[in-house]
């Protein structure tokens, strides 16, 4: 293995950007941090503030040809990837069919397919005691009418991460799925183009700095799931113990109309 690096997707904003900042501040041993996102100017702005050399990949992860740029760099450099962070993703609110087909299928392509593709690509370059941090969401704990596809993609990420973690135990590689509730990031600017965020979500929004700090700590401790805050920990327990149909029925009674998704959001879209 060559130079020790970290790779962060979705690095132009939100949780991905914050994770890159904290990794650079916390670990002096990285030769480089590879930042992946579509917006090159955002990556350049981030590069200016990081105390670690940066390599920028201004690519769309859902485009196979652009993804090959990352694969080629890995083949050429043969780095030792100590931390892989999959933070690329987005969500659109609204009932199924009210959001464009492209937006609906796009969530699956970016949140699920691209995450799998990047993980598959990077795994051969990871050594013992490396870490994979996958940004899922507390939306993964329960089906979410009004946010159905996003929540389903995050259930995929959670399930995939837990299974992957078991598979990689023999190699000494830890996988942590991060499942916060609403986080104050640009994510909601994207989500709200097609729907409104309920007031209780605004009141329970978490600070991304604290969410990421816990995510990194939980990852280093080898925890399979990282859930920030008492409210979201309680919500996870509720979803594990009470049948989902019962929770959804109670929620629709309370709202008296279309069920609002109880929690969502973590990750920022990376346009």
Residue pairs with C-beta under 8 A, 6 or more apart in sequence:
1 78
1 79
1 80
1 125
1 127
2 77
2 78
2 79
2 80
3 31
3 32
3 77
3 79
3 80
4 29
4 30
4 31
4 79
4 80
4 82
5 30
5 31
5 32
5 33
5 34
5 79
5 80
5 81
5 82
6 20
6 23
6 27
6 30
6 33
6 34
6 81
6 82
6 83
6 84
6 85
7 33
7 34
7 36
7 81
7 83
7 84
7 85
7 118
7 122
8 16
8 19
8 20
8 23
8 33
8 34
8 35
8 36
8 85
8 87
9 16
9 36
9 37
9 61
9 85
9 86
9 87
9 88
9 114
9 115
9 118
9 270
10 16
10 17
10 36
10 37
10 86
10 87
10 88
10 89
10 135
10 267
10 268
10 270
11 17
11 19
11 20
11 35
11 36
11 37
11 43
11 46
11 87
11 270
12 35
12 37
12 38
12 39
12 42
12 43
12 46
12 270
12 271
13 37
13 39
13 42
13 185
13 186
13 268
13 269
13 270
14 87
14 183
14 185
14 186
14 187
14 208
14 267
14 268
14 269
14 270
15 87
15 135
15 178
15 183
15 185
15 208
15 211
15 212
15 266
15 267
15 268
16 37
16 85
16 87
16 88
16 135
16 267
16 268
16 270
17 42
17 46
17 268
18 208
18 209
18 211
18 212
19 85
19 87
19 133
19 212
19 215
19 216
20 33
20 35
20 46
20 50
20 85
21 46
21 49
21 50
22 209
22 212
22 213
22 216
23 30
23 33
23 83
23 85
23 216
24 30
24 33
24 50
24 51
24 52
25 51
26 216
27 82
27 83
29 82
30 52
30 82
31 53
31 79
32 52
32 53
32 54
32 55
32 79
33 50
33 52
33 53
33 54
33 55
34 54
34 55
34 56
34 57
34 70
34 73
35 43
35 46
35 47
35 54
35 55
35 56
35 57
36 57
36 59
36 61
36 70
36 88
36 118
37 43
37 57
37 58
37 88
37 270
38 58
38 59
38 60
38 270
38 271
39 58
39 270
39 271
40 56
40 58
43 54
43 56
43 58
44 56
46 54
47 54
47 56
55 73
57 69
57 70
57 73
59 66
59 67
59 69
59 70
60 66
61 67
61 88
61 110
61 114
61 117
61 118
62 106
62 109
62 110
62 113
62 114
67 114
67 117
67 118
67 121
70 118
70 121
71 121
74 121
74 122
74 125
78 125
79 125
80 125
80 126
80 127
80 130
81 122
81 125
81 126
81 130
82 126
82 127
82 129
82 130
82 131
83 130
83 131
83 132
83 133
83 219
84 118
84 119
84 122
84 126
84 130
84 131
84 132
84 133
85 132
85 133
85 135
86 115
86 118
86 119
86 132
86 133
86 134
86 135
87 133
87 135
87 267
87 268
87 270
88 110
88 111
88 114
88 115
88 267
88 270
89 107
89 110
89 111
89 115
89 135
89 153
89 266
89 267
89 268
89 269
89 270
90 106
90 107
90 110
90 111
90 187
90 190
90 191
90 267
90 268
90 269
90 270
91 107
91 139
91 147
91 150
91 187
91 190
91 191
91 264
91 265
91 267
91 269
92 99
92 103
92 104
92 107
92 149
92 150
92 190
92 191
92 193
92 194
92 195
93 99
93 146
93 147
93 150
93 191
93 192
93 194
93 195
93 196
93 197
93 261
93 264
94 146
94 194
94 195
95 145
95 146
95 148
95 258
96 104
96 148
96 149
98 194
99 194
103 194
104 149
107 149
107 150
107 153
108 149
108 153
111 150
111 153
111 154
111 156
111 157
111 267
112 153
112 156
112 157
112 160
115 134
115 157
115 160
116 160
119 132
119 164
126 132
126 171
126 173
128 171
128 172
128 173
129 172
129 173
130 172
130 173
130 174
131 173
131 174
131 175
131 176
131 219
131 220
132 161
132 164
132 168
132 173
132 174
132 175
132 176
133 176
133 178
133 215
133 216
133 219
134 157
134 160
134 161
134 175
134 176
134 177
134 178
135 157
135 178
135 266
135 267
136 154
136 157
136 158
136 161
136 177
136 178
136 179
136 266
137 150
137 151
137 154
137 157
137 179
137 180
137 181
137 263
137 264
137 265
137 266
137 267
138 179
138 180
138 181
138 227
138 232
138 235
138 236
138 263
138 264
138 266
139 147
139 150
139 151
139 154
139 261
139 263
139 264
139 265
139 266
140 151
140 154
140 155
140 157
140 158
140 177
140 179
141 179
141 235
141 236
141 239
141 240
141 263
142 151
142 235
142 239
142 244
142 247
142 248
142 262
143 151
143 152
143 244
143 248
144 150
144 151
144 259
144 261
144 262
144 263
144 264
145 248
145 252
145 258
145 259
145 260
145 261
146 195
146 258
146 259
146 260
146 261
147 191
147 195
147 261
147 264
150 191
150 264
151 261
151 264
154 179
154 266
157 177
158 177
158 179
158 225
161 175
161 176
161 177
161 224
162 175
162 177
162 224
162 225
164 175
165 174
165 175
165 176
165 224
168 174
168 175
174 219
174 222
175 224
176 215
176 218
176 219
176 222
176 223
176 224
176 225
176 226
177 224
177 225
177 226
178 211
178 215
178 218
178 225
178 226
178 266
179 225
179 226
179 227
179 232
179 236
179 266
180 206
180 211
180 227
180 228
180 229
180 232
180 265
180 266
181 201
181 204
181 205
181 206
181 228
181 229
181 231
181 232
181 235
181 263
181 264
181 265
182 188
182 197
182 201
182 202
182 204
182 205
182 206
182 263
182 264
182 265
183 205
183 206
183 207
183 208
183 211
183 265
183 266
184 205
184 206
184 207
184 208
185 208
185 265
185 267
185 268
186 268
186 269
187 265
187 266
187 267
187 268
187 269
188 197
188 265
190 268
190 269
190 271
191 197
191 264
191 265
198 260
201 263
201 264
201 265
204 231
204 263
206 228
206 229
210 228
211 228
211 266
214 226
214 228
215 226
215 228
218 225
218 226
219 226
227 233
227 236
232 263
235 262
235 263
238 247
239 247
247 262
248 259
251 259
251 260
251 262
252 258
252 259
